[in-house]
């Protein structure tokens, strides 16, 4: 293993201390487990509310003639 430093605000530090003491484990062990749990969750496909909303023919506004875009603007 390699040693590293982690900067935590007082709330996170207190929570880490509490978890380690409660479970009878080292703070490093708690952090390692948390990293692995996060990595497992982060590797999954995320479900976004707007997923797939932009699917379609793939056209672009650049494909619309300028005259058509300017209709109604007095041009």
C-alpha positions in Angstrom: 0.0 0.0 0.0 1.0 3.6 -0.5 0.5 6.4 2.0 -1.5 9.4 1.0 -3.0 12.5 2.7 -6.6 13.5 2.6 -7.9 16.9 3.7 -11.3 16.7 5.5 -13.4 19.4 7.0 -14.4 18.9 10.7 -17.7 17.3 9.9 -16.3 14.7 7.6 -13.4 14.0 10.0 -15.8 13.5 13.0 -18.0 11.2 10.9 -14.9 9.2 9.8 -13.7 8.9 13.4 -17.2 7.9 14.6 -17.5 5.2 11.9 -14.1 3.8 12.6 -14.7 3.7 16.4 -18.2 2.2 16.0 -17.0 -0.6 13.8 -13.7 -1.2 15.6 -11.7 -0.5 12.4 -9.0 2.0 11.4 -10.0 5.2 9.6 -7.9 4.1 6.7 -9.9 0.9 6.4 -13.2 2.8 6.5 -11.9 5.2 3.7 -10.7 2.3 1.5 -14.1 0.6 1.8 -15.9 3.9 1.0 -13.7 4.4 -2.1 -14.5 0.9 -3.3 -18.3 1.4 -2.7 -18.2 4.7 -4.6 -16.3 3.2 -7.5 -18.8 0.3 -7.8 -21.7 2.8 -7.8 -19.9 5.2 -10.2 -19.2 2.5 -12.7 -22.9 1.8 -13.3 -25.0 3.4 -16.0 -26.7 6.5 -14.7 -30.4 7.0 -15.2 -31.1 10.6 -16.2 -34.6 11.9 -16.4 -34.0 13.4 -19.9 -32.1 10.4 -21.3 -32.9 9.8 -24.9 -34.9 13.0 -25.3 -32.6 14.3 -28.0 -32.8 11.2 -30.2 -34.0 11.9 -33.7 -32.8 12.4 -37.2 -29.6 14.2 -36.0 -30.2 17.4 -38.0 -28.6 20.7 -37.1 -29.8 24.3 -37.0 -27.0 24.9 -39.5 -29.0 22.8 -42.0 -31.8 25.4 -42.0 -31.5 28.2 -44.6 -30.9 31.6 -43.1 -34.1 33.0 -44.8 -36.2 30.4 -42.9 -34.5 31.2 -39.6 -35.0 34.9 -40.0 -38.8 34.7 -40.8 -40.7 36.9 -38.5 -37.8 39.0 -37.5 -38.4 41.7 -40.2 -35.6 40.5 -42.4 
